């Protein structure tokens, strides 16, 4: 069953009208082409109006759409081959993070990303994309392997946050993420990061330090989710829309504040409306950036990477 958000109801109502007119035309053999053309024009106009004026909370909703492509979907669509690698060599294999060597446009790369799962059973298996410490340690192991063989690293970020359970904290969740921040900042290969869904807190940042960091148009990136922010400030989830606006978490806000390097436009209605088109746009960006970064001296690339993140933020006295 297709998920329809409240702000998409005008579009859904028009689509229902189109379906009914089409049924009448098929049943009665009456030419309804003029009516259908008028409704198609109306629905296109409505789509343009709705998706060009989305609020922060509405973008959060789109980023969580269950039909959006996840990391394995992008890998399948943009990679010529993929060899998945497992485990952190210490505890276990965290299913919330996947990774391995792949080929993109003839270039061998290491691809790492969060994986949420495409149905209820798989979401439980993937822990809803919330990684444990071993997931971040697996990611670091794969990044160091890529560094050893001089292969670029590509990361896909889509998580509601690192797993907050007691056992995760006992195994060093904070240390694992902090270690990744340190190691990624000086990793001696190009790193490209793509926020393809939710980018929540340290769970996203744990694989989010790169030479280029991009957000898809209808994604969000923030230290906290709107619901959690609302709970802390107002003791209720009822103010999540207000919290989303205050957090400035949309791709436009992040780019305006110089926290990301670019925004990749999504198909009208979101990435789930045309995953192939979305994957092609991501693939083109990867190929273009690798052609620019690979020939450069790696020391200057690392210096720019560190300087970029050190320059983030504003201090007001």
HELIX and SHEET records of a PDB file:
HELIX    1   1 UNK A    6  UNK A    8  5                                   3    
HELIX    2   2 UNK A    9  UNK A   28  1                                  20    
HELIX    3   3 UNK A   33  UNK A   51  1                                  19    
HELIX    4   4 UNK A   56  UNK A   63  1                                   8    
HELIX    5   5 UNK A   71  UNK A   78  1                                   8    
HELIX    6   6 UNK A  120  UNK A  125  1                                   6    
HELIX    7   7 UNK A  127  UNK A  129  5                                   3    
HELIX    8   8 UNK A  133  UNK A  148  1                                  16    
HELIX    9   9 UNK A  166  UNK A  170  1                                   5    
HELIX   10  10 UNK A  173  UNK A  185  1                                  13    
HELIX   11  11 UNK A  201  UNK A  205  1                                   5    
HELIX   12  12 UNK A  226  UNK A  234  1                                   9    
HELIX   13  13 UNK A  237  UNK A  239  5                                   3    
HELIX   14  14 UNK A  240  UNK A  247  1                                   8    
HELIX   15  15 UNK A  251  UNK A  256  1                                   6    
HELIX   16  16 UNK A  271  UNK A  273  5                                   3    
HELIX   17  17 UNK A  275  UNK A  293  1                                  19    
HELIX   18  18 UNK A  298  UNK A  310  1                                  13    
SHEET    1   A 7 UNK A  81  UNK A  84  0                                        
SHEET    2   A 7 UNK A  97  UNK A 104 -1                                        
SHEET    3   A 7 UNK A 107  UNK A 114 -1                                        
SHEET    4   A 7 UNK A 152  UNK A 159  1                                        
SHEET    5   A 7 UNK A 191  UNK A 200  1                                        
SHEET    6   A 7 UNK A 212  UNK A 216  1                                        
SHEET    7   A 7 UNK A 262  UNK A 264  1                                        
SHEET    1   B 6 UNK A  81  UNK A  84  0                                        
SHEET    2   B 6 UNK A  97  UNK A 104 -1                                        
SHEET    3   B 6 UNK A 107  UNK A 114 -1                                        
SHEET    4   B 6 UNK A 152  UNK A 159  1                                        
SHEET    5   B 6 UNK A 191  UNK A 200  1                                        
SHEET    6   B 6 UNK A 220  UNK A 222  1                                        
END                                                                             
